[in-house]
Amino acid sequence: MTERRKTKPVRVGDVQVGGDAPVVVQSMTATDTADVEATLRQIGELTEVGCEIVRIAVPDKAAAAALPEIVRRTPTPLIADIHFDYRWALASLKAGIHGLRLNPGNIRDPEKVRTVVREAKARGTPIRIGVNAGSLPPIPALEEGELPPTTPRRMVDAALWEIGLLEEQDFDLIKISLKAFDVPTMVEAYRELAPKVPYPFHLGVTEAGTPRAGSVRSAIGIGILLAEGIGDTIRVSLAADPKEEVPVCWDILASLNLRQRGPTLVACPTCGRIEIELIPLANEVEAHFQKLGKPITVAVMGCVVNGPGEAKMADLGIAGGKGRGVIFRKGEIVKTVDEKDFMSALIEEGDKVIAELEARSNGGSPSDSTSADSAGSPAPVISLEEIPHPGR
Ligand code: SF4
């Protein structure tokens, strides 16, 4: 992982983006914004699954008219997504919106952009310059023999054009996104702009697709950049219920050890050596710990090849073997149980790990000193001989 790019922090409501803030998770409602109750319901659902900033489309007067009520009742900071008509940006600002997104390909009149910036500046509201490869400004006339600019270059130029308009008015509450469906295009655009400006980046692969393909594309595009230290907030765009986007964002962040929300499951992929019914167990374990929503790492492993190693590195783990399983808690073997008792043993030991986590985050001492001592220190070395394994 490369050291994170230094950026000027901005505040979207009470959420900081950029600077030393953790990478923030975003999504977007899919409701008709004019329908206040449906929009607030979806904002609530997104918030519940871990969305920290919610964007809502403001395409017309009816949507703009709904904003004061939505802003008044939202539990989460909101960004108004504006295309084409700058009047809805002004109406959103007047409604107290926490941030704006403007597309430089769609509002090309500098005077209209300046009007919006003046109003945003007066209110201290940040603006995201949201460049999209699918709606770029036209290419200026080319000199004879001149090659047309590449798409990443056009994206960067569009962003720089609008950044210029904002900076002209001493406005620096800026975030930038350079989204494309094509992953190499989007990666190149962000990389090219990164050394040129100090503003935080919102990362995303646009119109990424249905959940499986879209999650993979997003994870690759966003993941490459985050691993290079680029990116301050992320959104995964899926052709699905927006609630499905948020866990994917969290999985991307957890995969790079940037942030964790809820459990991380380490599960063996199974092979010919499998000695327990692993897949149903892994699903049951994941569902149980997801419900609890605590940042615990649980390993469910099918045999003694990698099982003990992975299980002892997790907060909680099980290494199966011929109808029995060894339960590890914080690197230590705590018990061996029969297959019928796997789930109950994992629930019981998981409760202890969670109690320790909570005691530590509240600044108190963990109730179980043995496990507390082992937390933070290297896991004890366990030889395979020490692990009861009827099959060996
Ligand atoms: S842990 Fe064992 S069963 Fe699972 S994939 Fe590895 S070798 Fe196969």
Boltz pocket constraint, residues with backbone or C-beta under 6 A from the ligand:
constraints:
  - pocket:
      binder: B
      contacts: [[A, 268], [A, 269], [A, 270], [A, 271], [A, 272], [A, 273], [A, 274], [A, 275], [A, 301], [A, 302], [A, 303], [A, 304], [A, 305], [A, 306], [A, 307]]
      max_distance: 6.0
